[in-house]
Amino acid sequence: MSYPAGHRVTVKKNIIDSARRLFNRHGFENVSLDQIMAGAGVTHGGFYSYFNSKSDLYAEVLGCFFTDPEWKSCWEGVHVDLSSTDAGSQVVRAYLSRQHFEDVENSCPMVALPTDVARSGESARRAFETVFKVMVSVLERSLNQNGRSRRTTAQSIAALSIGGMIVARTMANPALADELRAACMTVALDLGGWTKKKKSKHDISQRPKLRRATAF
């Protein structure tokens, strides 16, 4: 049976998207290959023509909008232009937004999967490290000079953004989760020298309806 040009690329992308949603929601260990392939609309038997193992798939799932130009997950009222001189503050606001907080299945895997990564093999840890380094690089490029090491500051902002979202999602009290995200955003923006920027239209006080959209 012949397939149209680009069929394999499309199927592989569908498998990665399915795995990302399921891993984000349920964790690596609790998701089967049958579930992943069903979510991608293909049979289990085809998995090994695309990936050597579930761990190999896992490493590719760890990409996010910093490294994947085809990333489909964005949220209404949230926009990140990585080519902008203001990309750093946009990243912080997007990462700590209510929209990202609520959309678990489509969130950046660095938020949902760090404990799984720590228990995984070297390929998964290296994939996580690559995404984190790209995030740091994006932040570092748009930092305002504050007398500190730019790299140190960018690393701190990245860790604060990721860690803040992880902790916020563990909170049973929604008001406390909102307070924590707001606190992390305030400190991160201050560290980056972005506090004088005008208030973003996607401030975390908004509660827009989530939608699927094009890449950032």
TIFIMAR-188000 format. One record per residue: x, y, z of N, C-alpha, C in turn. Coordinates in nm, 4 decimals. Atoms other than C-alpha are relative to their C-alpha. Layout:
REM TIFIMAR-188000
(pt (X; Y; Z); (X; Y; Z); (X; Y; Z))
...
END
This chain:
REM TIFIMAR-188000
(pt (0.0849; -0.1194; 0.0000); (0.0000; 0.0000; 0.0000); (0.0882; 0.1240; 0.0000))
(pt (-0.0798; -0.1223; 0.0089); (0.1443; 0.3357; -0.1020); (-0.0653; 0.1113; 0.0814))
(pt (0.0485; -0.1126; -0.0793); (0.1164; 0.6463; 0.1128); (0.0450; 0.1296; -0.0658))
(pt (-0.0393; -0.1281; 0.0584); (0.1283; 1.0136; 0.0123); (0.1317; 0.0496; 0.0583))
(pt (-0.1258; -0.0580; -0.0486); (0.4505; 1.2101; 0.0460); (-0.0222; 0.0664; 0.1350))
(pt (0.0096; -0.0607; -0.1324); (0.5126; 1.3186; 0.4020); (-0.0800; -0.0806; 0.1006))
(pt (0.0826; 0.0813; -0.0894); (0.3024; 1.0373; 0.5510); (0.0746; -0.0370; 0.1278))
(pt (-0.0763; 0.0427; -0.1179); (0.5766; 0.9105; 0.7832); (0.0252; 0.1163; 0.0957))
(pt (-0.0240; -0.1176; -0.0841); (0.6550; 1.2604; 0.9077); (-0.1260; 0.0345; 0.0796))
(pt (0.1266; -0.0318; -0.0659); (0.2873; 1.3214; 0.9856); (-0.0325; -0.1001; 0.1096))
(pt (0.0305; 0.1031; -0.0994); (0.2414; 0.9889; 1.1632); (0.0915; 0.0123; 0.1215))
(pt (-0.0933; -0.0133; -0.1125); (0.5549; 1.0354; 1.3724); (-0.0376; 0.1189; 0.0880))
(pt (0.0397; -0.1183; -0.0761); (0.4404; 1.3822; 1.4749); (-0.1266; -0.0282; 0.0813))
(pt (0.1226; 0.0347; -0.0720); (0.0967; 1.2462; 1.5701); (0.0295; -0.0885; 0.1209))
(pt (-0.0389; 0.0864; -0.1121); (0.2611; 0.9798; 1.7870); (0.0616; 0.0839; 0.1120))
(pt (-0.0637; -0.0864; -0.1000); (0.4750; 1.2428; 1.9631); (-0.1041; 0.0859; 0.0708))
(pt (0.1043; -0.0831; -0.0611); (0.1729; 1.4682; 2.0193); (-0.0868; -0.0813; 0.0955))
(pt (0.0807; 0.0872; -0.0853); (-0.0306; 1.1776; 2.1586); (0.0749; -0.0334; 0.1279))
(pt (-0.0810; 0.0349; -0.1174); (0.2522; 1.0731; 2.3898); (0.0156; 0.1191; 0.0936))
(pt (-0.0167; -0.1193; -0.0838); (0.3057; 1.4292; 2.5115); (-0.1250; 0.0234; 0.0848))
(pt (0.1237; -0.0220; -0.0751); (-0.0597; 1.4679; 2.6090); (-0.0164; -0.1036; 0.1111))
(pt (0.0193; 0.1073; -0.0971); (-0.0725; 1.1304; 2.7832); (0.1051; 0.0020; 0.1106))
(pt (-0.1052; -0.0075; -0.1010); (0.2645; 1.1622; 2.9586); (-0.0254; 0.1169; 0.0949))
(pt (0.0258; -0.1177; -0.0831); (0.1752; 1.5116; 3.0815); (-0.1128; -0.0255; 0.0992))
(pt (0.1170; 0.0250; -0.0842); (-0.1553; 1.3886; 3.2193); (0.0241; -0.1135; 0.1004))
(pt (-0.0058; 0.1202; -0.0824); (-0.0598; 1.0461; 3.3592); (0.1402; -0.0410; 0.0439))
(pt (-0.1356; 0.0408; -0.0323); (0.3203; 1.0220; 3.3756); (0.0497; -0.1098; -0.0924))
(pt (-0.0628; 0.0940; 0.0934); (0.5622; 0.8066; 3.1789); (-0.0367; -0.1452; 0.0291))
(pt (0.0182; 0.1404; -0.0358); (0.5173; 0.4800; 3.3690); (-0.1447; -0.0459; -0.0164))
(pt (0.1415; 0.0375; -0.0012); (0.1364; 0.4874; 3.3626); (-0.0655; 0.0021; -0.1377))
(pt (0.0540; -0.0072; 0.1361); (0.0949; 0.5174; 2.9845); (0.0576; -0.1154; -0.0821))
(pt (-0.0440; 0.1122; 0.0816); (0.1105; 0.2160; 2.7519); (0.0189; 0.0416; -0.1457))
(pt (-0.0171; -0.0261; 0.1428); (0.2219; 0.2037; 2.3900); (-0.1330; -0.0106; -0.0730))
(pt (0.1330; 0.0118; 0.0613); (-0.1308; 0.0900; 2.2997); (-0.0766; 0.1309; 0.0114))
(pt (0.0699; -0.1263; -0.0212); (-0.2719; 0.4097; 2.4489); (0.0577; 0.1105; -0.0883))
(pt (-0.0661; -0.1027; 0.0813); (-0.0166; 0.6266; 2.2716); (-0.0376; -0.0147; -0.1466))
(pt (0.0284; 0.0226; 0.1410); (-0.0730; 0.4683; 1.9331); (-0.1468; 0.0201; -0.0315))
(pt (0.1429; -0.0238; 0.0204); (-0.4508; 0.4749; 1.9721); (-0.0280; 0.1496; -0.0073))
(pt (0.0169; -0.1453; 0.0022); (-0.4283; 0.8455; 2.0482); (0.0498; 0.0638; -0.1283))
(pt (-0.0542; -0.0504; 0.1263); (-0.2296; 0.8918; 1.7281); (-0.0778; -0.0526; -0.1203))
(pt (0.0808; 0.0537; 0.1080); (-0.4834; 0.6939; 1.5248); (0.0681; -0.1058; -0.0831))
(pt (-0.0714; 0.1070; 0.0711); (-0.2449; 0.4127; 1.4294); (0.0094; -0.1224; 0.0898))
(pt (-0.0064; 0.1245; -0.0761); (-0.1952; 0.0518; 1.5367); (0.1315; -0.0143; 0.0759))
(pt (-0.1170; 0.0217; -0.0842); (0.0489; -0.0629; 1.8025); (0.1168; -0.0554; -0.0809))
(pt (-0.1058; 0.0667; 0.0748); (0.2406; -0.2722; 1.5517); (0.0928; 0.0919; -0.0762))
(pt (-0.0834; -0.0924; 0.0756); (0.3714; 0.0330; 1.3703); (0.0970; 0.0804; 0.0834))
(pt (-0.0821; -0.0850; -0.0867); (0.5424; 0.1860; 1.6722); (0.1486; -0.0132; -0.0292))
(pt (-0.1439; 0.0218; 0.0094); (0.8831; 0.0276; 1.6185); (0.0584; 0.0345; -0.1369))
(pt (-0.0535; -0.0532; 0.1259); (0.9104; 0.1559; 1.2641); (0.0316; 0.1481; 0.0134))
(pt (-0.0260; -0.1424; -0.0247); (0.9302; 0.5049; 1.4153); (0.0946; 0.0231; 0.1176))
(pt (-0.0811; -0.0180; -0.1201); (1.0999; 0.4586; 1.7546); (0.0547; -0.1356; 0.0445))
(pt (-0.0598; 0.1241; -0.0487); (1.3337; 0.2000; 1.9054); (-0.0616; -0.0467; 0.1309))
(pt (0.0562; 0.0348; -0.1302); (1.1679; 0.2134; 2.2458); (-0.0874; 0.1140; 0.0500))
(pt (0.0809; -0.1028; -0.0654); (0.9280; 0.4032; 2.4671); (0.0888; 0.1120; 0.0536))
(pt (-0.0934; -0.1011; -0.0510); (1.2298; 0.5821; 2.6171); (0.0474; 0.0935; -0.1107))
(pt (-0.0396; -0.0846; 0.1120); (1.3386; 0.7060; 2.2742); (-0.1108; 0.0999; -0.0339))
(pt (0.1142; -0.0892; 0.0228); (0.9895; 0.8468; 2.2190); (-0.0039; 0.1069; 0.1084))
(pt (0.0023; -0.0910; -0.1143); (1.0068; 1.0036; 2.5641); (0.0958; 0.1172; -0.0195))
(pt (-0.0989; -0.1048; 0.0215); (1.3208; 1.1971; 2.4720); (-0.0507; 0.1040; -0.0991))
(pt (0.0532; -0.0947; 0.0991); (1.1448; 1.3519; 2.1708); (-0.1182; 0.0785; 0.0548))
(pt (0.1142; -0.0671; -0.0610); (0.8351; 1.4358; 2.3744); (0.0442; 0.1201; 0.0832))
(pt (-0.0463; -0.1056; -0.0890); (1.0484; 1.6572; 2.5983); (0.0219; 0.1342; -0.0690))
(pt (-0.0091; -0.1291; 0.0675); (1.0725; 1.9244; 2.3302); (-0.1204; 0.0872; 0.0330))
(pt (0.1152; -0.0886; -0.0182); (0.8516; 2.2297; 2.3652); (0.0183; 0.1194; -0.0919))
(pt (0.0005; -0.1076; 0.0984); (0.7985; 2.5653; 2.1997); (0.1343; 0.0693; -0.0144))
(pt (-0.1343; -0.0558; 0.0161); (1.1615; 2.6649; 2.2576); (0.0779; -0.0709; -0.1103))
(pt (-0.0801; 0.0804; 0.0925); (1.2874; 2.3840; 2.0338); (-0.0795; -0.0553; -0.1172))
(pt (0.0841; 0.0607; 0.1031); (0.9914; 2.2756; 1.8184); (-0.0799; 0.1070; -0.0735))
(pt (0.0712; -0.1049; 0.0735); (0.8790; 2.5233; 1.5482); (-0.1426; -0.0387; -0.0351))
(pt (0.1351; 0.0464; 0.0306); (0.5692; 2.3087; 1.4904); (-0.0852; -0.0199; 0.1259))
(pt (0.0740; 0.0152; -0.1256); (0.4591; 2.3200; 1.8544); (-0.1386; 0.0593; -0.0139))
(pt (0.1377; -0.0431; 0.0240); (0.0804; 2.3427; 1.8449); (-0.0678; 0.0609; 0.1219))
(pt (0.0681; -0.0418; -0.1206); (0.0042; 2.4299; 2.2027); (0.0256; 0.1463; 0.0316))
(pt (-0.0079; -0.1344; -0.0563); (-0.0639; 2.7895; 2.2812); (-0.1374; 0.0336; 0.0543))
(pt (0.1201; -0.0282; -0.0762); (-0.3279; 2.9584; 2.4821); (-0.0530; 0.1374; -0.0363))
(pt (0.0643; -0.1264; 0.0365); (-0.5764; 3.2328; 2.4076); (0.0499; 0.1122; 0.0904))
(pt (-0.0513; -0.1126; -0.0766); (-0.4313; 3.5656; 2.5129); (0.1471; -0.0111; 0.0346))
(pt (-0.1422; 0.0200; -0.0292); (-0.0777; 3.4236; 2.5386); (0.0757; -0.0127; -0.1313))
(pt (-0.0792; 0.0046; 0.1228); (0.1784; 3.4875; 2.2680); (0.1462; 0.0173; 0.0342))
(pt (-0.1451; -0.0127; -0.0175); (0.5530; 3.4369; 2.2563); (0.0648; 0.0095; -0.1368))
(pt (-0.0760; -0.0186; 0.1235); (0.7642; 3.5732; 1.9722); (0.1475; -0.0113; 0.0363))
(pt (-0.1375; 0.0245; -0.0418); (1.1089; 3.4227; 2.0192); (0.1005; 0.0900; -0.0702))
(pt (-0.0898; -0.0914; 0.0694); (1.2572; 3.6699; 1.7717); (-0.0080; 0.1419; 0.0566))
(pt (0.0198; -0.1324; -0.0572); (1.1378; 3.9671; 1.9761); (0.1092; 0.0345; 0.1005))
(pt (-0.0954; -0.0442; -0.1022); (1.3738; 4.1741; 2.1900); (-0.0602; -0.0130; 0.1392))
(pt (0.0718; 0.0139; -0.1262); (1.1108; 4.1315; 2.4612); (-0.0379; -0.1455; 0.0273))
(pt (0.0376; 0.1411; -0.0113); (1.1028; 3.7502; 2.4323); (0.0096; -0.0511; 0.1435))
(pt (-0.0190; 0.0492; -0.1357); (1.2276; 3.6971; 2.7879); (-0.1215; 0.0209; 0.0876))
(pt (0.1173; -0.0258; -0.0832); (0.9380; 3.8661; 2.9613); (-0.1221; -0.0724; -0.0538))
(pt (0.1112; 0.0752; 0.0583); (0.6959; 3.7024; 2.7168); (0.0035; -0.1458; 0.0469))
(pt (-0.0149; 0.1385; -0.0444); (0.8337; 3.3598; 2.8101); (-0.0432; -0.0151; 0.1454))
(pt (0.0350; 0.0066; -0.1419); (0.8006; 3.4285; 3.1831); (-0.1515; 0.0097; 0.0180))
(pt (0.1449; -0.0189; -0.0131); (0.4432; 3.5533; 3.1465); (-0.0768; -0.1206; -0.0539))
(pt (0.0657; 0.1177; 0.0560); (0.3476; 3.2574; 2.9264); (0.0151; -0.1197; 0.0929))
(pt (-0.0278; 0.1176; -0.0828); (0.5115; 3.0012; 3.1520); (-0.0812; 0.0009; 0.1283))
(pt (0.0690; -0.0103; -0.1279); (0.3449; 3.1296; 3.4677); (-0.1441; 0.0467; -0.0151))
(pt (0.1379; -0.0444; 0.0253); (0.0107; 3.2160; 3.3066); (-0.1015; -0.1004; 0.0543))
(pt (0.1087; 0.0888; -0.0395); (-0.3189; 3.0754; 3.4256); (-0.0293; -0.1018; -0.1097))
(pt (0.0282; 0.0892; 0.1124); (-0.3651; 2.9290; 3.0777); (0.0919; -0.1218; 0.0015))
(pt (-0.0956; 0.1108; -0.0074); (-0.0477; 2.7196; 3.1079); (-0.0287; -0.0853; 0.1230))
(pt (0.0314; 0.0698; -0.1241); (-0.1416; 2.6274; 3.4640); (-0.1160; -0.0983; -0.0200))
(pt (0.1206; 0.0805; 0.0147); (-0.4813; 2.4904; 3.3562); (0.0102; -0.1055; -0.1106))
(pt (-0.0047; 0.0904; 0.1151); (-0.3875; 2.3205; 3.0278); (0.1096; -0.1044; 0.0197))
(pt (-0.1017; 0.0975; -0.0391); (-0.2021; 2.0225; 3.1734); (0.0474; -0.0837; -0.1187))
(pt (-0.0376; 0.0899; 0.1092); (-0.2103; 1.7988; 2.8645); (0.0927; 0.0660; -0.1007))
(pt (-0.0772; -0.0695; 0.1019); (-0.0554; 2.0643; 2.6428); (0.1083; 0.0903; 0.0586))
(pt (-0.1011; -0.0845; -0.0626); (0.1893; 2.2141; 2.8889); (0.1394; -0.0421; -0.0421))
(pt (-0.1394; 0.0345; 0.0263); (0.5646; 2.2212; 2.8519); (0.0377; -0.1205; 0.0857))
(pt (-0.0342; 0.1199; -0.0782); (0.6921; 1.8756; 2.9557); (0.1012; 0.0245; 0.1105))
(pt (-0.0916; -0.0280; -0.1101); (0.9591; 2.0377; 3.1716); (-0.0758; 0.0219; 0.1301))
(pt (0.0818; -0.0195; -0.1191); (0.6750; 2.1202; 3.4114); (-0.0596; -0.1318; 0.0472))
(pt (0.0744; 0.1206; -0.0362); (0.4913; 1.7876; 3.4008); (0.0872; -0.1212; 0.0287))
(pt (-0.0746; 0.1249; 0.0001); (0.7731; 1.5367; 3.3725); (0.1363; -0.0018; 0.0704))
(pt (-0.1374; 0.0010; -0.0526); (1.0840; 1.6325; 3.5745); (0.0332; -0.1186; 0.0884))
(pt (-0.0313; 0.1146; -0.0854); (1.0552; 1.3504; 3.8291); (0.0161; -0.1265; -0.0838))
(pt (-0.0168; 0.1126; 0.0903); (1.0087; 1.0997; 3.5472); (0.1359; 0.0052; -0.0684))
(pt (-0.1291; -0.0163; 0.0669); (1.3155; 1.2409; 3.3737); (0.1126; -0.0436; 0.0923))
(pt (-0.1051; 0.0336; -0.0962); (1.5246; 1.2025; 3.6888); (0.0164; -0.1512; 0.0155))
(pt (-0.0068; 0.1460; -0.0128); (1.4390; 0.8301; 3.6941); (0.0304; -0.0689; -0.1325))
(pt (-0.0179; 0.0578; 0.1327); (1.4950; 0.7815; 3.3213); (0.1480; -0.0110; -0.0361))
(pt (-0.1366; 0.0170; 0.0450); (1.8027; 0.7050; 3.1196); (0.0636; 0.1304; -0.0442))
(pt (-0.0778; -0.1193; 0.0362); (2.0683; 0.9433; 2.9956); (-0.0616; 0.0759; -0.1165))
(pt (0.0557; -0.0688; 0.1168); (1.8912; 1.0183; 2.6650); (-0.1117; 0.0941; 0.0401))
(pt (0.1087; -0.0862; -0.0462); (1.5854; 1.1578; 2.8447); (0.0544; 0.1184; 0.0789))
(pt (-0.0572; -0.1100; -0.0783); (1.7972; 1.3624; 3.0865); (0.0699; 0.1006; -0.0909))
(pt (-0.0657; -0.0902; 0.0938); (1.9988; 1.5041; 2.7984); (-0.1029; 0.0813; -0.0785))
(pt (0.1055; -0.0721; 0.0703); (1.6774; 1.5953; 2.6148); (-0.0565; 0.1107; 0.0882))
(pt (0.0477; -0.1011; -0.0946); (1.5499; 1.7762; 2.9249); (0.1014; 0.1145; 0.0104))
(pt (-0.1076; -0.0989; -0.0119); (1.8854; 1.9530; 2.9599); (0.0053; 0.0911; -0.1223))
(pt (-0.0020; -0.0792; 0.1230); (1.8725; 2.0649; 2.5956); (-0.1110; 0.1041; -0.0004))
(pt (0.1121; -0.0939; -0.0022); (1.5282; 2.2213; 2.6353); (0.0246; 0.1099; 0.1038))
(pt (-0.0279; -0.0996; -0.1032); (1.6320; 2.3921; 2.9584); (0.1039; 0.1004; -0.0476))
(pt (-0.1045; -0.0893; 0.0506); (1.9457; 2.5345; 2.7938); (-0.0559; 0.0980; -0.1025))
(pt (0.0599; -0.0898; 0.0992); (1.7388; 2.6740; 2.5068); (-0.0831; 0.1064; 0.0698))
(pt (0.0785; -0.0975; -0.0763); (1.5015; 2.8389; 2.7537); (0.0916; 0.1057; 0.0618))
(pt (-0.0954; -0.0932; -0.0604); (1.7985; 2.9932; 2.9358); (0.0567; 0.0947; -0.1052))
(pt (-0.0550; -0.0821; 0.1073); (1.9417; 3.1164; 2.6055); (-0.0980; 0.1083; -0.0440))
(pt (0.1031; -0.0972; 0.0387); (1.6131; 3.2856; 2.5096); (-0.0104; 0.1106; 0.1041))
(pt (0.0086; -0.0989; -0.1078); (1.5938; 3.4569; 2.8475); (0.1227; 0.0894; 0.0040))
(pt (-0.1256; -0.0742; -0.0095); (1.9602; 3.5592; 2.8447); (0.0107; 0.1081; -0.1080))
(pt (-0.0111; -0.0958; 0.1107); (1.9333; 3.7315; 2.5058); (-0.0746; 0.1299; 0.0258))
(pt (0.0821; -0.1203; -0.0157); (1.6669; 3.9755; 2.6225); (0.0078; 0.0611; 0.1398))
(pt (-0.0164; -0.0577; -0.1335); (1.7875; 4.0482; 2.9770); (0.0438; 0.1453; -0.0085))
(pt (-0.0526; -0.1348; -0.0184); (1.8343; 4.4088; 3.0783); (0.1161; -0.0075; 0.0991))
(pt (-0.1195; 0.0063; -0.0831); (2.1743; 4.4704; 3.2358); (-0.0333; 0.0372; 0.1443))
(pt (0.0297; -0.0279; -0.1408); (2.1507; 4.4509; 3.6154); (0.1220; -0.0191; 0.0903))
(pt (-0.1211; 0.0154; -0.0778); (2.5108; 4.4017; 3.7225); (0.0319; -0.1431; 0.0368))
(pt (-0.0245; 0.1412; -0.0279); (2.4738; 4.0261; 3.7662); (0.0443; -0.0707; -0.1275))
(pt (-0.0319; 0.0834; 0.1148); (2.6036; 3.7526; 3.5393); (-0.1286; -0.0300; -0.0769))
(pt (0.1204; 0.0214; 0.0803); (2.3579; 3.7264; 3.2514); (-0.0418; -0.1479; 0.0025))
(pt (0.0319; 0.1426; 0.0011); (2.3807; 3.3477; 3.2422); (-0.0587; -0.0444; 0.1334))
(pt (0.0505; 0.0351; -0.1325); (2.3319; 3.3127; 3.6167); (-0.1430; 0.0498; 0.0183))
(pt (0.1343; -0.0578; -0.0120); (2.0307; 3.5431; 3.6051); (-0.1007; -0.0781; -0.0838))
(pt (0.0916; 0.0730; 0.0881); (1.8755; 3.3602; 3.3093); (-0.0305; -0.1388; 0.0549))
(pt (0.0222; 0.1320; -0.0591); (1.9243; 3.0217; 3.4763); (-0.0949; 0.0093; 0.1194))
(pt (0.0855; -0.0178; -0.1171); (1.7603; 3.1519; 3.7931); (-0.1447; 0.0257; -0.0400))
(pt (0.1357; -0.0304; 0.0468); (1.4610; 3.2887; 3.6026); (-0.0668; -0.1248; -0.0568))
(pt (0.0554; 0.1229; 0.0577); (1.4163; 2.9634; 3.4117); (-0.0415; -0.0967; 0.1108))
(pt (0.0302; 0.0915; -0.1095); (1.4317; 2.7553; 3.7300); (-0.1190; 0.0491; 0.0823))
(pt (0.1114; -0.0581; -0.0758); (1.1940; 2.9934; 3.9077); (-0.1319; -0.0179; -0.0745))
(pt (0.1221; 0.0140; 0.0801); (0.9425; 2.9769; 3.6227); (-0.0481; -0.1447; -0.0021))
(pt (0.0368; 0.1416; 0.0056); (0.9501; 2.5982; 3.5889); (-0.0404; -0.0493; 0.1390))
(pt (0.0286; 0.0467; -0.1360); (0.9648; 2.5292; 3.9622); (-0.1254; 0.0625; 0.0577))
(pt (0.1198; -0.0668; -0.0498); (0.6974; 2.7861; 4.0391); (-0.1267; -0.0654; -0.0512))
(pt (0.1173; 0.0644; 0.0568); (0.4546; 2.6182; 3.8024); (-0.0179; -0.1404; 0.0583))
(pt (0.0098; 0.1341; -0.0583); (0.5356; 2.2719; 3.9385); (-0.0625; 0.0064; 0.1390))
(pt (0.0523; -0.0107; -0.1358); (0.4694; 2.3800; 4.2972); (-0.1449; 0.0481; -0.0016))
(pt (0.1371; -0.0513; 0.0069); (0.1563; 2.5754; 4.2023); (-0.0994; -0.1105; -0.0333))
(pt (0.0904; 0.1096; 0.0380); (0.0077; 2.2636; 4.0453); (-0.0197; -0.1030; 0.1104))
(pt (0.0194; 0.0916; -0.1126); (0.0514; 2.0733; 4.3714); (-0.0951; 0.0567; 0.1038))
(pt (0.0832; -0.0654; -0.1001); (-0.1598; 2.3223; 4.5651); (-0.1460; -0.0433; -0.0117))
(pt (0.1425; 0.0321; -0.0003); (-0.5118; 2.2186; 4.6688); (-0.0840; 0.1273; -0.0035))
(pt (0.0718; -0.1272; -0.0065); (-0.6126; 2.5811; 4.7231); (0.0308; 0.0825; -0.1248))
(pt (-0.0258; -0.0755; 0.1232); (-0.6553; 2.7605; 4.3859); (0.0511; 0.1416; 0.0259))
(pt (-0.0435; -0.1361; -0.0304); (-0.6101; 3.1010; 4.5491); (0.1482; 0.0027; 0.0367))
(pt (-0.1415; 0.0080; -0.0370); (-0.2764; 2.9951; 4.6966); (0.0859; -0.0267; -0.1227))
(pt (-0.0725; 0.0275; 0.1247); (-0.1684; 2.8572; 4.3577); (0.0147; 0.1281; -0.0818))
(pt (-0.0060; -0.1273; 0.0723); (-0.2558; 3.1915; 4.1957); (0.1001; 0.0953; 0.0651))
(pt (-0.0915; -0.0872; -0.0735); (-0.0668; 3.3786; 4.4668); (0.1449; -0.0385; -0.0261))
(pt (-0.1361; 0.0470; 0.0235); (0.2403; 3.1631; 4.4162); (0.0465; 0.0343; -0.1409))
(pt (-0.0386; -0.0322; 0.1380); (0.2402; 3.2057; 4.0373); (0.0267; 0.1487; -0.0150))
(pt (-0.0177; -0.1451; 0.0076); (0.1993; 3.5814; 4.0760); (0.1310; 0.0428; 0.0658))
(pt (-0.1240; -0.0339; -0.0698); (0.4870; 3.5945; 4.3252); (0.1213; -0.0376; -0.0840))
(pt (-0.1119; 0.0436; 0.0836); (0.7174; 3.3933; 4.0978); (0.0150; 0.0895; -0.1222))
(pt (-0.0059; -0.0867; 0.1169); (0.6262; 3.6092; 3.7995); (0.0597; 0.1358; 0.0351))
(pt (-0.0510; -0.1305; -0.0428); (0.6950; 3.9310; 3.9909); (0.1514; -0.0042; 0.0191))
(pt (-0.1437; 0.0119; -0.0265); (1.0386; 3.8125; 4.1056); (0.0763; -0.0266; -0.1296))
(pt (-0.0683; 0.0328; 0.1259); (1.1303; 3.6654; 3.7643); (0.0108; 0.1216; -0.0904))
(pt (-0.0024; -0.1201; 0.0834); (1.0356; 3.9844; 3.5803); (0.0961; 0.1041; 0.0568))
(pt (-0.0924; -0.0931; -0.0634); (1.2307; 4.1895; 3.8324); (0.1444; -0.0418; -0.0247))
(pt (-0.1352; 0.0496; 0.0258); (1.5393; 3.9692; 3.7928); (0.0437; 0.0312; -0.1432))
(pt (-0.0325; -0.0250; 0.1401); (1.5210; 4.0152; 3.4166); (0.0051; 0.1471; -0.0367))
(pt (0.0035; -0.1436; 0.0289); (1.4833; 4.3918; 3.4444); (-0.1178; 0.0380; -0.0880))
(pt (0.1159; -0.0217; 0.0872); (1.1418; 4.3726; 3.2784); (-0.1192; 0.0588; 0.0735))
(pt (0.1128; -0.0467; -0.0805); (0.9306; 4.5279; 3.5529); (-0.0607; 0.1295; -0.0518))
(pt (0.0534; -0.1260; 0.0519); (0.8900; 4.8557; 3.3676); (-0.0783; -0.0181; -0.1285))
(pt (0.0782; 0.0264; 0.1190); (0.7245; 4.6874; 3.0715); (-0.1470; 0.0203; 0.0323))
(pt (0.1425; -0.0209; -0.0251); (0.3592; 4.7724; 3.0300); (-0.0676; -0.1337; 0.0269))
(pt (0.0727; 0.1202; -0.0395); (0.1090; 4.5255; 3.1679); (-0.0467; -0.0770; -0.1226))
(pt (0.0364; 0.0829; 0.1139); (0.0500; 4.2329; 2.9336); (-0.1493; -0.0230; -0.0063))
(pt (0.1430; 0.0265; 0.0172); (-0.2947; 4.1682; 2.7893); (-0.0376; -0.1389; 0.0478))
(pt (0.0318; 0.1330; -0.0489); (-0.2645; 3.8080; 2.9077); (0.0392; -0.0158; 0.1465))
(pt (-0.0266; 0.0033; -0.1427); (-0.2260; 3.8926; 3.2763); (-0.0676; -0.1209; 0.0636))
(pt (0.0497; 0.1239; -0.0580); (-0.2840; 3.5922; 3.5015); (-0.1361; 0.0161; 0.0664))
(pt (0.1314; -0.0166; -0.0600); (-0.5996; 3.7476; 3.6482); (-0.1110; -0.0380; -0.0961))
(pt (0.0990; 0.0379; 0.0989); (-0.7770; 3.6646; 3.3234); (-0.0279; -0.1486; 0.0087))
(pt (0.0361; 0.1403; 0.0048); (-0.9584; 3.3357; 3.2855); (-0.0578; -0.0312; -0.1378))
(pt (0.0517; 0.0253; 0.1340); (-0.9923; 3.2927; 2.9069); (-0.0251; -0.1472; -0.0234))
(pt (0.0265; 0.1378; 0.0387); (-1.1295; 2.9798; 2.7513); (0.1184; -0.0539; -0.0795))
(pt (-0.1138; 0.0593; 0.0698); (-0.8517; 2.7470; 2.6388); (-0.0388; -0.0417; -0.1396))
(pt (0.0236; 0.0479; 0.1355); (-0.8231; 2.6662; 2.2718); (0.1296; -0.0517; -0.0555))
(pt (-0.1158; 0.0458; 0.0717); (-0.5878; 2.4871; 2.0426); (0.0301; 0.1016; -0.1092))
(pt (-0.0348; -0.1018; 0.0982); (-0.3966; 2.7171; 1.8131); (0.1296; -0.0363; -0.0664))
(pt (-0.1267; 0.0231; 0.0700); (-0.0867; 2.7520; 1.6006); (0.1150; 0.0165; 0.0962))
(pt (-0.1181; -0.0071; -0.0854); (0.2645; 2.7478; 1.7333); (0.0266; 0.1417; 0.0433))
(pt (-0.0403; -0.1331; -0.0464); (0.4084; 3.0374; 1.9333); (0.0781; 0.0707; -0.1071))
END
